[in-house]
Amino acid sequence: MQELKINPYVVQIDKFVSSLDKLSYAFLRMEEENSIITEEAYLGLQEDVRERVCKGCERMKVCRGTDMLQEVLYTIEKYGAELSVEMKRKMQKKCIHAPQFLRTAVDVYKNEKHNQMWKQRMAENREGCAVQLDAFAQMIQHSTRELSASIFEDEHLEKKIKVRLTKMGLKILSTVFLVTESGRYEIHVTAKVLKGECVTTKEVAHVISDCTGREMVMGKEERAMVGAEYGTLVFVEGARFHTIQGVAKIGKGCEKISGDNFSMLELPGGKQGVILSDGMGAGKSAFQESSMVVEVLEELLDAGFPKETALQMVNTAMVMGREEVRFSTIDMGEFDLYTGNCEIAKAGASTTFIKYKDRVESIKSTSLPMGVMAKLEVDYVERQLQDGDMVIMVTDGVMDALPVGEQDFLMHAIIEGTRIHNPKELAHHILEQILECSGHIPLDDMTVVVVGIWSLEK
């Protein structure tokens, strides 16, 4: 087996990534955010007031009132538009148009602050674009290099597979071999059936398994039969684990619409994912917010974006160009069905619990939810799961229903105190116990998601 060297396409992609990096840097070099009026801006404001108030005044050449303008503007910035009585009296002694002078000073100050607000908003949007470009560039470069490094040649294996499949009644156009960093095979066969033949994809998988000495199965959404026209069939190594999920939820005040949203999805590379999001507040607006977050994350993750990139891109989309702050928590689990490894990503989410055979572990989040800051900080935790272990995710409404200071203790007691092994039954059991503790009427949206992992090698 010999890995191919980096090809010209990888070199071209590197050039593309370099251009994106430069564009990102150009965005960041533009005008920086600034919440304080600069000395230069004050001089401009002084000139504006002189033009509007002092230009036609007969005392302009001898008046000292404009000397106080900077002091007036600093006072407005510190105390607001309502100037102190002392400041008004000082102006009246120095300027015969003091009321107009002060009104104009407040007016130009407000205009400057308004302009400054929009400049800051533009700076934030440029920073968001730069973050998106960086994330996109890194994703492209990583994917291209990973693909290039994973392709290998094995003439003996290719010939062996071709001979066997030809005998079955297939015409082979090409066979591509890939191997992941962990050594798992992925084989792409472009073929068609000869006239009058009928071959199932499962039969092809059996032949490839026999040739490679590895258990190969059909890829995600693979067709059942080999077609009469050339098509590419994807075969991957069979997973060692499988997951079963269960959900129990109830809206605030038993309403049908909940601000909590969840999704179970298959991810590339033999992984299973679960997403739980709690939108700000409750009801329809919270539902729309968390629903958007979950749906976009689904699309990005399904397309092969790394979770770090996908999370940052969704966060930037939530922050950029919005008048009001609206946020959603994220609790995401990624289960590797080959190794049993689980990576949990949390942004502002409630506590996650893992039920092992002999104990229960709590995993907390210290980060802010999505949509608050331009740069999203996510807590990542990895755990190795064994046959029968279960991951339990809950929204804030579940934990908040328990007495303050006893929340973790009571949740541990509820989880440890049951022998239920079915994820759906366990989710409903936990929710029922929480409702009993809180008086049966939920004061917030509540959702419990349970994912159990089991070995296929028994």
N, C-alpha and C positions, 0 to 999 in steps of 0.2 A: 504494500500500500504506500503510495507516494502522494504527498500533498502538492497541489499546484502552487506555483509562485503567484504573487500578487499580479493580476493582469492589468492591461491598459484601462479597463473600465474602472478599476479601483483608483488608479491614478487620476482619472477624470473626475471621479466623485470627490477625491481629496481637493482638487482645484475648486470644485463647486462649494465644498464646505468652507474652504478658505475665503471665498467671496462672501459667504453668509456671515462668517466671523467678522470680516471687515465692515460689513453693513451694520452688524450689531454694535460694533465699536463706534461707528459713526453716530448712531442713535444716542449712545451713552455720552458722547463728547458734546452733544448739543447742550443748550442752556440748562443749567442745573436748577433743581427746585430751590426756592428761596421764600421764606415766610416773613422776612424782615425787609422793610423799605430801605434801600441803599442811600448813601450820601448823594450819589448822582441823581437818583430819583427825586430826592428832596429839592435839589436845585431846579429840576424841571417843574416841580409843583410850585415853587416860589415864583418862577417866571410866569406860570399860568395865572396865579393870583394877581400878580402885578399887572398883567395884560388885561384882566377882567375887571379889576377894582381901581387900581392906582393910576392907570394910564391917563385918564381925563381929570384927575384931581389937581386943583390949583396949588396944593401944598406938597406935591410929589417930590420936588427938589430938596425940600427941607425936612420932609416927614421921616421919622425914625420907626414908624410902625412896621414896615416890612422887615426890619431887623429882628422883630419878634416872631416872624412867621415860622421859622424852624422850631422855636420853642413851642409855638401853638400846635404845630403838626406832631411833634413828639408827645405833647400832652394828649392830643386826640388819640394817638396810637396806644397810649398807656391807659387812659381813663375812658375813652369812647367819645361820642359826639357831644355829650353833655359836659361842657367845659366848666371848671370851677368858677365861682363868683369872683375870686381873686384875679383869675386870668382875664375875665371879662372887664373888670375894672382897670386893669393895667392897659388893656387895649384901648379902652375909651379915653384914657389920658393921652395916649400917643397918636390915635387915629380918629379923624372926624367921621369916617365911614366905618366905624368899628363893627356894628351889627352886620353890614353887608360883607365886610372883610372876613369876619368869623364864619358866616354862612358859606361863603365861597371856599374858605379853607377846608371846612368839613366836606363840602361837595367834591372838591378835587381829590381829597384824601380817599373818600369812598370810591371814586372812579379808579384811582390807582390800585386800591385793594381788590376791586373787582377784576381789573386787568391782570393783577398778580395771581388771582385765583385761577384764571383761565390759563395763564402761563404754567402754573404749577400742574394743572390738570394735563396739559399737553406734555409736560416733562414726565409725568407719571405714565402716560400712554406710550411715550417713546421708550421708557424703561421697560414697560410691559412687552412692547414689540421686540426689544433687544433680547429679553429673556426667552421669548418664543423662538426667535431665530437661533439663539444658542442651543436651545433644547432640540430644535428640528435638525440643526447641523450635526449635533452629537449623535442623534438617533440614526441619521442617514449613514454617517461614517461607521458607527458601530455595526449596523446591520450589514453594510457592504463588506466590511473586513471579516465579519463573522461568517458570512456566506462564502466568501472567497477561501477562507481558511478551512471550511468544513468540506469542500468538494475534494474528492480523491479518486484516483484511478486504480482499478483492479481488473486487468484484462482477463485473467483466468476466471474470476467470478462472473464478469460480464458475459463471457462466452458460455459459461455453464448455464446461466439463467436463460440466455437467448436460445440455446439448443433445447432446453426443457420446454420453454414456452412455445417454440416453433412446432414441436411435436404435438402440442395441445391444440394447434390450429390458429396461432397468432402470428402476425407479421410485426416484427420489432423494428422501430425506427431508431430509437436511442435509449440508453440506460444511463442514468446519472446517480452516482453514489455520494451521500453526504454522511458525515459523522459529527456528532455534537462534542462539546468539550468533555462531557462525562462518558463518551465512548458509545453512545446510542446511534444505531444506524437509521438512516432515512433513504429510501430508494424510490426514484422517479422513473417509471417505465412509460415511454410513448409507444403505443401499439394500437393495432386494430385486428378484428377477427377476419379470417379468410372467409370467402363466400361459402355459405352453407354451414358454417361452424357456429356453435353457441358456447361461450365460455363465461363463467361468472368471475367476478372480482375476487371472491373468496377462494376460488380454485387457484387463481394467480398468486394470492397471498400465501397459500399452502406451499406452492412450488418455491417461492422466494424464501420462505422459512426453511425449507428443506435444504436449499442451496447454501444459505448463509449460516445455518446452524443456530439461528436466532428466531424467536417467536415474532413474526412480522404480521401486522394487522392493517386493515384498510385505514387510510387517513380520514380525517374529519369530512363528513358529507360526501364521501366517495360513492360513485354510482354502483349499482348492483351487478350490471353486465358490462362486458367489454363491447364497445360500439363498432359499427361497420366503418366508421371514419376514424382517422388517427386522433387519439386523445391521450393525455398524460394521466397515468394512475400513480397515486402516491401511497407508499407503504411505510409504516413506522413500527418501531419495536413496541410490543405490547407492554402496558403499564403493570406495575406490581401492586398498585392500590386502586381503590375506587372510593368515591364519597357518596353520602346520602345526606340530603338537606331537609330541614324542617323549619317552618315559620309560624309564629303566632303573633297577632297584632290587634290593637284596638285604638280607636281615635279618642281624642280628648272629649270627655263628657259623653262617650259612646257614639260620637258622630261617625258617619260613614267615611268622610274624607279625612285622611291622616297626612300630616306633614312628613312622615317617615316613608322612605322608599328603599327597596332592596332589589338585588338582582343576583341570579346564579348564572355563571357563564363558563363555557369551555374556552381555554386560552391556548395559543400556539405553544408547541414544545411539550405537549403532554401534561398540561397544568389545568387545574380547576380553580375558578375564582368566585368569590362572593363579595358583594358590595352592599353596605348599609349606610344610608345617609339620612340625617335629621335636619330638615329645613328650619330656618329661624321662625319661631312662633308656632302657630298651629293653623289648621284649616287649609283653604284653597291656595293662598299665596305661598305658604310653606311647602305644600305639596308640589306646586309648579316649580319651585326653586330646587328642591331635592330631586325631583323627577328629571329635570334638565341635567343636573350633575351626573346622575346615574346613567342616563341614556348616552350622553357624550362620552363618558368614561368607557362604557360598553363598546362604542364604535371604535375608539382609539385603541383599546386593549385588544379587541378582536382583529384589528388591522395589523397588530404586531408591535405597536409602540411600547417601549418599556414603561412600567408603571410610574417610575419617577417622572418621566417626560410627560406622560398622559396627565398626571395629577397637576403638574405645574402649568400645563397648557390650559386646563379647565379653570384653574385658579385665576390665571391672567385674564381669561375671557370674562370671568365674574367681576373682576376689579376694574377693568378698563372701561372708561366712558360712562360710569354709572353715577347718578346724582346721590343715591342713598346707599348705605352699606347694608347688604343682605348676604347672609352667610349660610353655609351648610356644613355640617360635620361629615367626616368620612371615616368609615371603619372598613378596611378591605383585607380580605384574606386570600393568599395565593398558595394553593396546595400542589406540590410536585408529586404527581402520581407514580413517578418512577422511584423516588427516594423516600417519600413520606415527609419531606421537609415542608414546613409551613412558615411563610413570611407574612406578618401582620403589619399593615400600614395604617397609622392613625393620625388624623388631623382634627383636633378638638373633640374627638369622640369619647363616649362614656367607656367605662371599664370593660375589658374583654376577659372572659374566663376560659381556662382550658381544663377540662376534666380528664385527668389521667386515671389509670387503674387504681392508684392508691392515694391520690391527693387532687386538690383543685388549686390552680394558680391564677392570680390576678395580674392583668397587664393594663397599666394606666397610660393616659396620654397627657403630655405637658404642653402640646403645641396648640396654636389657634386654629379655628375652623377655616375652611375655604372661603375666599371672598373678602377677607379682612385686610390682609397685607399683600403687596405686589409680589413679594418673594415668599413662597409657601414653605414652611418648615414642617416636615413630616417625621413622626416617630416610627422607626422601623424595628421590629423585633422578630427574630427567627427562633423557631422551636422544632425539634425533631419529634414527630408523632409516631406512635406505634399503633398496632391493630386495636381498634375499639376506642381510641381517644376521641374526644369531642371538643370542638371550639364553639363557645357560646358568646354571641355578640348581642348587646342590648343598647337601646337608645336612652337618652337622659331621663325620659319620663319613667322608665322602669326603676332606675336607681333613686330618683328623687321621691318616689312613692314610699321609700323606706325611711325610717327615722334617721336623722342626721347623726353621724358618728357610729352607726351600727350597720350601715349599708353593706360594706364588704363582708362583715361577719354573717349577716343574715343571708346574703346571696350564697356564700360558701355553704351555709347550713342547708339551704334549699337544694343546692346541686348535689352535695354529698349525701343528703338524706333520702335520695331516691335510687332505685336500681333500674330505672327506665333506660333502655339502650336504643330505643327508636328516636331519632332526632325530632321528628314531628311531635311525637307524644311528649318528649322532654320539653320542647318549646312551649307547648300548651300547659304543661304542668307548672313550669316556672311562672308563666303569666298568671295562671289561676292563683298561685300562692301569693304573688305580689298584689293582686287585686283584693285578696282576703286581708292582707296587712293594711291596705290603704282605704278600706271601706267600700270596695266594689265599684265606685264611680271614679274613673281615671281623671286626674287633674291635668294630664298632658298626654300627648300621643305616646303610645307604648308599642314597641316591637321587640320581639325576641327571635333571633336567628341561630339555629344550631346546625353545625356541620360535623358529621362523624366520618372517620376514615377507617377503612377496613382493608386488610391484606387479601390479595387474590391467590396467594401462594399457600394454599392449605391442602 
